[in-house]
């Protein structure tokens, strides 16, 4: 019997240069909109190098409080934004970055798309089991110099986590929702919120789509996620995700007209 899987794409290596691989959402669009700029235009590397342990958490906290994407969210209340900042800082403390990894993390935070709703973007797919899900993916060798990591899990496991977080923090906003097409997180006709009370309805709605239709859908999660919630595999950075039919790319989604 088919189950719903969710997956997250993270570009983690390009021309053998490593990138941030965690699941903390992006905050700004500066580097996305200015491809000629680098992380050195955002942060004083020499200052951070000398005072890394003193400054790195404060730098992230400041970015959260001034985030173009988080603070400008269409669907999160101000109180919920503060709770999300708290969760981000807790997850950040557990990352234990080196200075090099911290710079990769800062680069990640500033590469969001300006039209994006804040959050982690997931795809979904129906499969009978892990083996069938993995067999549907164009996987690559772990040594490939251009590489995308694919985090994957059963949807029910993710929803269990969302329920647990919601119970602990008592959010008034919905933490997760589904859009039936790529919409940069903007809800439209056909979108569905996960409320915690409608799990059966939410899963049944997603199951009503074919895998080909799901490949151009999106699930948005407004909170950072622990990587231990997921298993993972690898795909070529510039390749297709799934074998046959349509496919989901990590870059250059079709821009939504304003």
C-alpha positions as CSV (number, residue, x, y, z in Angstrom):
1,X,0.0,0.0,0.0
2,X,1.4,3.4,-1.0
3,X,2.5,5.9,1.6
4,X,3.4,9.5,1.2
5,X,7.1,10.5,1.4
6,X,8.4,14.0,1.7
7,X,11.9,15.1,0.6
8,X,14.1,18.2,0.8
9,X,16.8,19.1,-1.7
10,X,20.1,20.7,-0.5
11,X,22.9,21.6,-2.9
12,X,25.9,20.6,-0.8
13,X,28.8,20.6,-3.2
14,X,29.7,22.5,-6.3
15,X,33.0,22.0,-8.1
16,X,34.1,20.2,-4.9
17,X,33.3,23.3,-2.8
18,X,31.1,22.4,0.2
19,X,27.9,24.2,1.1
20,X,25.7,24.3,4.2
21,X,23.7,21.1,4.4
22,X,21.4,21.7,7.4
23,X,17.7,22.5,7.5
24,X,17.5,26.0,8.9
25,X,15.5,28.2,6.5
26,X,17.0,31.1,4.5
27,X,16.4,34.7,5.7
28,X,17.4,37.1,2.9
29,X,17.6,37.4,-0.9
30,X,20.8,39.6,-1.1
31,X,23.1,37.0,-2.6
32,X,20.3,35.6,-4.8
33,X,19.6,39.0,-6.3
34,X,23.3,40.0,-6.5
35,X,25.2,37.1,-8.0
36,X,28.4,39.2,-8.2
37,X,28.5,39.6,-4.4
38,X,30.0,37.1,-2.0
39,X,29.7,36.3,1.7
40,X,32.5,38.7,2.4
41,X,30.2,41.5,1.4
42,X,27.9,40.5,4.2
43,X,30.2,39.7,7.1
44,X,33.6,41.0,8.2
45,X,35.6,37.8,8.0
46,X,38.7,39.1,9.8
47,X,36.6,40.3,12.7
48,X,34.7,37.0,12.9
49,X,37.9,35.0,12.6
50,X,39.3,36.6,15.6
51,X,36.2,36.6,17.7
52,X,34.2,33.7,16.3
53,X,33.0,32.2,19.6
54,X,31.9,35.6,20.9
55,X,30.0,36.7,17.8
56,X,28.6,33.8,15.8
57,X,25.3,33.4,17.8
58,X,24.7,37.1,18.0
59,X,25.2,37.4,14.3
60,X,22.6,34.8,13.6
61,X,20.2,36.3,16.2
62,X,20.5,39.7,14.6
63,X,19.8,38.2,11.2
64,X,16.7,36.5,12.5
65,X,15.4,39.7,14.0
66,X,15.9,41.7,10.7
67,X,15.1,38.9,8.3
68,X,13.4,40.0,5.1
69,X,11.7,36.6,4.7
70,X,10.8,35.8,8.3
71,X,9.8,39.2,9.6
72,X,7.9,39.8,6.3
73,X,6.0,36.5,6.5
74,X,2.4,36.6,5.1
75,X,1.1,33.9,7.4
76,X,2.9,34.1,10.7
77,X,1.9,36.3,13.7
78,X,4.4,38.4,15.5
79,X,4.2,36.2,18.5
80,X,4.8,33.1,16.4
81,X,7.8,34.7,14.7
82,X,9.4,35.2,18.1
83,X,8.8,31.5,18.9
84,X,10.4,30.5,15.6
85,X,13.4,32.7,16.4
86,X,13.7,30.8,19.7
87,X,13.6,27.4,17.9
88,X,16.2,28.6,15.3
89,X,18.6,29.6,18.0
90,X,18.2,26.2,19.8
91,X,18.9,24.3,16.6
92,X,21.8,26.7,15.8
93,X,23.5,25.9,19.1
94,X,23.5,22.2,18.3
95,X,25.1,22.7,14.9
96,X,28.7,23.3,16.4
97,X,30.0,25.1,13.3
98,X,33.7,25.6,12.5
99,X,34.5,29.1,11.2
100,X,34.5,27.8,7.6
101,X,31.1,26.1,8.1
102,X,29.7,29.2,9.7
103,X,30.6,31.2,6.6
104,X,28.8,28.6,4.5
105,X,25.8,28.9,6.7
106,X,25.7,32.7,6.4
107,X,26.0,32.3,2.6
108,X,23.0,30.0,2.8
109,X,20.9,32.5,4.8
110,X,21.3,35.2,2.2
111,X,20.5,33.1,-0.8
112,X,16.7,33.1,-0.4
113,X,14.4,34.2,-3.2
114,X,12.8,37.6,-2.5
115,X,9.3,36.3,-3.3
116,X,9.6,33.2,-1.1
117,X,7.5,32.7,2.0
118,X,9.8,31.9,4.9
119,X,10.3,28.2,5.6
120,X,11.7,24.8,4.5
121,X,10.4,23.7,1.0
122,X,9.6,20.0,0.6
123,X,8.4,17.9,-2.3
124,X,6.3,14.8,-1.9
125,X,5.9,11.4,-3.6
126,X,3.9,8.2,-3.2
127,X,5.8,5.0,-2.8
128,X,5.2,1.6,-1.3
129,X,8.4,1.6,0.8
130,X,11.9,3.2,1.1
131,X,13.3,0.9,-1.6
132,X,10.7,2.0,-4.2
133,X,11.2,5.6,-3.3
134,X,15.0,5.3,-3.7
135,X,14.6,3.4,-7.0
136,X,12.7,6.3,-8.5
137,X,15.6,8.7,-7.9
138,X,18.5,9.5,-10.2
139,X,21.1,8.8,-7.5
140,X,24.8,9.5,-7.8
141,X,28.0,8.5,-6.1
142,X,28.9,10.2,-2.8
143,X,32.3,11.2,-4.2
144,X,30.7,13.3,-7.0
145,X,32.2,16.8,-7.0
146,X,28.8,18.3,-7.9
147,X,26.2,17.0,-5.5
148,X,22.7,17.6,-4.1
149,X,21.6,15.8,-0.9
150,X,18.1,14.5,-0.8
151,X,16.6,14.2,2.7
152,X,13.6,12.0,2.8
153,X,11.1,10.6,5.3
154,X,7.5,9.4,5.5
155,X,5.0,12.3,5.8
156,X,3.5,10.9,9.0
157,X,6.9,11.1,10.8
158,X,7.2,14.8,9.9
159,X,3.6,15.5,11.0
160,X,4.3,13.8,14.3
161,X,7.2,16.2,14.8
162,X,5.0,19.2,13.8
163,X,2.4,18.2,16.3
164,X,5.0,17.8,19.0
165,X,6.5,21.3,18.4
166,X,3.0,22.8,18.2
167,X,2.1,21.3,21.5
168,X,5.2,22.6,23.2
169,X,5.0,26.2,21.8
170,X,1.3,26.6,21.2
171,X,1.5,28.3,17.8
172,X,-1.5,30.2,16.6
173,X,-0.4,30.0,13.0
174,X,-0.3,26.8,10.9
175,X,3.3,25.5,10.7
176,X,2.9,23.5,7.6
177,X,0.8,23.6,4.4
178,X,0.6,22.2,0.9
179,X,0.5,24.1,-2.5
180,X,-0.5,22.0,-5.5
181,X,1.9,24.0,-7.7
182,X,5.3,25.8,-7.2
183,X,4.2,29.1,-5.8
184,X,7.1,30.3,-3.6
185,X,4.9,29.5,-0.6
186,X,2.0,31.8,-1.6
187,X,-1.3,30.1,-0.8
188,X,-3.9,29.9,-3.6
189,X,-6.9,27.9,-4.5
190,X,-6.1,24.3,-3.9
191,X,-3.7,25.0,-1.0
192,X,-4.3,23.1,2.3
193,X,-3.1,24.0,5.8
194,X,-2.1,21.2,8.2
195,X,-3.9,22.1,11.4
196,X,-3.0,19.1,13.6
197,X,-6.6,18.1,13.6
198,X,-7.0,17.2,10.0
199,X,-4.2,14.7,9.4
200,X,-6.4,12.2,7.6
201,X,-7.8,14.9,5.3
202,X,-4.4,16.3,4.7
203,X,-2.9,13.0,3.7
204,X,-5.9,11.9,1.6
205,X,-5.8,15.2,-0.3
206,X,-2.1,14.7,-1.2
207,X,-2.8,11.1,-2.1
208,X,-5.4,12.2,-4.6
209,X,-2.6,13.6,-6.8
210,X,-0.4,11.5,-9.1
211,X,3.3,11.4,-8.6
212,X,3.7,13.5,-11.8
213,X,1.4,16.1,-10.3
214,X,3.2,16.0,-7.0
215,X,6.5,16.8,-8.7
216,X,5.3,20.3,-9.3
217,X,3.8,20.8,-5.9
218,X,5.3,22.1,-2.7
219,X,5.0,21.7,1.1
220,X,6.2,24.6,3.2
221,X,7.2,24.1,6.8
222,X,7.7,27.4,8.8
223,X,10.1,25.9,11.3
224,X,13.7,24.6,11.0
225,X,13.9,20.8,11.0
226,X,16.3,18.4,12.6
227,X,18.3,16.4,10.0
228,X,17.8,13.3,12.2
229,X,14.1,13.2,11.2
230,X,15.3,12.2,7.7
231,X,17.2,9.6,5.9
232,X,19.3,10.8,2.9
233,X,20.8,10.0,-0.5
234,X,22.5,12.0,-3.2
235,X,21.8,13.2,-6.7
236,X,23.9,15.1,-9.3
237,X,23.7,18.8,-8.6
238,X,22.5,19.6,-12.2
239,X,20.5,16.5,-12.8
240,X,16.9,15.3,-12.6
241,X,15.6,14.2,-9.3
242,X,13.2,11.4,-10.5
243,X,13.4,8.9,-13.3
244,X,10.9,9.5,-16.1
245,X,8.2,12.1,-16.4
246,X,8.5,15.6,-15.0
247,X,11.1,16.4,-12.4
248,X,11.9,18.9,-9.6
249,X,15.0,21.1,-9.9
250,X,16.8,22.8,-7.1
251,X,17.3,26.1,-8.9
252,X,15.5,28.5,-11.2
253,X,11.9,27.6,-10.4
254,X,9.4,29.3,-12.8
255,X,8.9,32.8,-11.4
256,X,5.4,33.6,-10.3
257,X,4.1,36.8,-11.9
258,X,3.1,39.6,-9.4
